[in-house]
Amino acid sequence: LELKRMSVSREHRGRGLARALCREVLAFARARGFGAVVLSTSMVQVAAQRLYEGQGFRKVGTSYPSLLGTLMNFQIFHYRCDLGDGT
């Protein structure tokens, strides 16, 4: 399962909503038999990186979004959370 574009508006940040949403996505995927959840985020999204790593995601790769991104060394980080069998 791929998690795309999860966001919490600025006025609601700091309340644990992103953590709760992430836990819900993982539970949803696990309940439906998915083996893993994958996602990507940019190098500047440090708070997102901390959130995902805190939820059990591990960085599995990096890429560049474009030639300009390569020239500017702007990386996209790819994450994966293996779900196992839920036991």
N, C-alpha and C positions, 0 to 999 in steps of 0.2 A: 504494500500500500504506500502511495506517495502522499506526503503531507505538503500541501502547497499554500503559500500565502496566508499563514496564520498571523494575525495582528490584533493587538488590543489598542484602542484609542488612547492617546496621551492622558486624557483626564481620568482614565480608569486604571492606569498602570500602577504597579506597586501594591496591588491587592491580592496577588496570587492567582489572578484569572488566567494568565498564560500557562502557569503550571497546571491548573485544573483542566484547561482545554487540552493540553498535551497528554495528561493522564487519561482523559476521556478518549482521545484518538487512539492511544495505545490499547485501552480496554476494548474499544470498538473493533480494532484490527484483530486482537487476540481472540475475541468472541466469535469472529467470523473465519477463523482458521488461517489468517495471514501469518507468514513466518517472520516477517520483518516490516518495519516502517522506514522509509528513506525520505530524505529531504536535502535541500541545498540552502545555503545562506551565504551572504558575502562576508568578506574579511572585516568590514567595518561594523557589522552587526554583533558586537562583542556581547551584549546582553543576551541576544538570541543564542549565541554559542554556549554561554554559561547555562542558560535554561536547558538546552537540549542535552548537553553533557551531564547535567544534574538529573535528567530523566532517564539516563542510561544509553543515550546515543553515543557512538564513537565516530570520530572522523575517519573516513575511508578513502578520501582522495581530495584533490584540488583540480581546478580547471580555470581557464580564463574565458570571459564571456565574448571576447572579440579580439581583433588584432590590436585595437587601441588599449583594451584591457591588458593585453600582454605587454605592450610597450610601457604602460603605467604600473605594471606589476599588481594589477587589481585582481585578486583571486576570489573564486567561488569555492567554498568548502562544502564537501558532500559528506553527509552523515547517514548512519544506519543504526537502527535499534533492533536487534534480534529478539524475537518474542518467545521462542521456545514453545513448549506445549502448554504453558500456563500453570504447571504444577510447581 
